[in-house]
């Protein structure tokens, strides 16, 4: 079921059949945020599928598709707290666009749509992490109401050289 659209792109909730496309787009895009060599691909897929299979309500995945239903990109909101007082008030956002569809407005369309959906929900804040070198993502988050609250300090237990900004979107 299409829930939003423009001239060439529709947004809809992801289905079980979209998993492989979503996972493939994620694998292609994680190099700017993660060192995927640290975890074997089958383990990545297994862990990713746990989030995907637990989608429900506002904690979900949405896809942008073209007129032939090809997945162009996706957006998710993942639950970040199990505290009984906070469990439905925080989500972590992820947006990934296929290589051939980047810089065409798909990411902004997805993020803007999902933030409007979040505003209809019990969520209070959506958080996100963006590589400090990802200028396109930083621009989109600024245009869609996100606030950069700082930069994540290097972890003492991880050798990641990918520095990230910590962003919050009040809902």
C-alpha positions as CSV (number, residue, x, y, z in Angstrom):
1,X,0.0,0.0,0.0
2,X,1.5,3.4,-1.1
3,X,1.2,5.9,1.7
4,X,3.0,8.9,0.1
5,X,4.2,9.7,-3.4
6,X,5.6,12.3,-5.8
7,X,6.0,12.2,-9.5
8,X,8.4,9.2,-9.7
9,X,8.7,7.8,-6.2
10,X,6.3,6.2,-3.8
11,X,6.8,5.5,-0.1
12,X,5.2,2.5,1.6
13,X,5.8,0.4,4.6
14,X,8.4,-2.3,3.9
15,X,7.2,-5.9,3.6
16,X,9.0,-9.2,4.2
17,X,9.7,-9.3,0.5
18,X,11.7,-6.1,0.7
19,X,14.3,-7.5,3.1
20,X,17.0,-8.6,0.6
21,X,16.9,-5.2,-1.2
22,X,17.0,-3.3,2.1
23,X,19.9,-5.4,3.4
24,X,21.8,-5.0,0.1
25,X,21.4,-1.2,0.1
26,X,22.5,-1.1,3.7
27,X,25.6,-3.2,3.0
28,X,26.5,-0.8,0.1
29,X,26.1,2.2,2.3
30,X,27.6,1.3,5.6
31,X,31.2,2.0,4.6
32,X,30.7,5.7,5.5
33,X,29.5,4.8,9.0
34,X,31.0,1.4,10.0
35,X,33.9,-0.9,9.3
36,X,32.0,-3.8,7.9
37,X,35.2,-5.9,7.9
38,X,34.8,-6.2,11.7
39,X,31.8,-8.6,11.4
40,X,31.3,-11.4,9.0
41,X,28.5,-10.8,6.5
42,X,26.3,-13.7,7.6
43,X,26.4,-12.4,11.2
44,X,25.6,-8.9,10.0
45,X,22.6,-10.3,8.1
46,X,21.4,-12.3,11.0
47,X,21.6,-9.3,13.4
48,X,20.0,-6.9,10.9
49,X,17.1,-9.3,10.3
50,X,16.3,-9.2,14.0
51,X,15.6,-5.5,13.8
52,X,13.7,-6.0,10.6
53,X,11.5,-8.8,11.9
54,X,10.5,-6.8,15.0
55,X,9.0,-3.9,13.0
56,X,5.7,-2.8,14.5
57,X,3.8,0.5,14.6
58,X,6.1,3.5,14.4
59,X,9.2,1.2,15.0
60,X,9.3,0.2,11.4
61,X,10.9,0.3,8.0
62,X,9.7,2.3,5.0
63,X,10.8,2.0,1.4
64,X,10.9,4.5,-1.5
65,X,10.1,2.7,-4.7
66,X,9.9,3.7,-8.3
67,X,7.0,3.1,-10.7
68,X,8.1,-0.5,-11.2
69,X,8.3,-1.1,-7.4
70,X,12.1,-1.2,-7.4
71,X,13.5,-0.2,-3.9
72,X,15.4,3.1,-4.2
73,X,16.1,3.5,-0.5
74,X,14.8,2.9,2.9
75,X,14.2,4.6,6.3
76,X,13.8,2.9,9.7
77,X,12.9,3.9,13.2
78,X,14.3,1.3,15.7
79,X,13.2,1.2,19.4
80,X,16.1,2.4,21.6
81,X,14.8,1.8,25.1
82,X,13.1,-1.0,26.9
83,X,12.6,1.1,30.1
84,X,8.8,0.9,30.8
85,X,8.6,4.7,31.1
86,X,10.6,5.5,27.9
87,X,10.1,2.4,25.7
88,X,7.8,4.2,23.2
89,X,9.4,7.7,23.3
90,X,12.8,7.2,21.7
91,X,13.8,5.8,18.3
92,X,17.0,5.6,16.3
93,X,16.7,6.7,12.7
94,X,18.5,5.2,9.7
95,X,18.3,6.2,6.1
96,X,20.1,4.5,3.3
97,X,19.7,5.1,-0.5
98,X,20.9,2.8,-3.3
99,X,24.1,4.0,-5.0
100,X,22.4,4.9,-8.2
101,X,19.6,6.9,-6.5
102,X,21.7,9.1,-4.2
103,X,21.6,12.9,-4.7
104,X,18.1,12.7,-6.3
105,X,16.0,13.7,-3.3
106,X,15.0,10.2,-2.2
107,X,16.7,10.5,1.2
108,X,15.0,13.8,2.1
109,X,11.7,12.5,0.8
110,X,11.9,9.4,3.1
111,X,13.3,11.3,6.1
112,X,10.7,14.1,5.9
113,X,7.8,11.6,5.5
114,X,8.9,9.4,8.4
115,X,9.5,12.3,10.7
116,X,5.9,13.4,10.0
117,X,4.7,9.9,10.8
118,X,6.8,10.1,14.1
119,X,5.0,13.3,15.0
120,X,1.7,11.4,15.0
121,X,3.1,8.8,17.4
122,X,4.0,8.7,21.1
123,X,7.7,9.3,20.2
124,X,9.3,12.3,21.8
125,X,12.7,12.1,20.2
126,X,14.4,10.4,17.3
127,X,18.2,10.1,17.5
128,X,20.7,9.6,14.7
129,X,24.4,9.2,14.0
130,X,26.0,10.7,10.9
131,X,29.6,10.5,9.8
132,X,31.1,13.9,10.2
133,X,32.2,13.7,6.6
134,X,28.8,12.9,5.2
135,X,27.8,16.3,3.9
136,X,24.7,15.2,2.1
137,X,23.2,13.6,5.2
138,X,24.1,16.6,7.4
139,X,22.3,18.9,4.9
140,X,19.2,16.7,4.8
141,X,19.0,16.5,8.6
142,X,19.3,20.3,8.9
143,X,16.5,20.7,6.4
144,X,14.2,18.3,8.3
145,X,14.5,19.7,11.8
146,X,17.4,17.8,13.4
147,X,19.7,19.3,16.0
148,X,23.4,18.3,16.2
149,X,24.1,17.9,19.9
150,X,27.7,17.0,19.6
151,X,30.2,14.5,18.2
152,X,30.6,11.0,19.5
153,X,33.9,10.6,21.3
154,X,36.1,7.7,20.2
155,X,35.3,4.5,22.0
156,X,37.9,3.0,24.3
157,X,37.0,-0.5,23.2
158,X,36.7,0.0,19.4
159,X,39.3,1.2,16.9
160,X,36.7,2.8,14.6
161,X,38.2,5.8,12.8
162,X,34.8,6.9,11.6
163,X,33.8,9.9,13.7
164,X,30.1,10.6,14.0
165,X,27.9,13.5,14.9
166,X,25.1,12.8,17.4
167,X,21.8,14.2,16.2
168,X,18.4,14.6,17.9
169,X,15.1,15.3,16.2
170,X,12.4,16.5,18.7
171,X,9.0,15.0,17.7
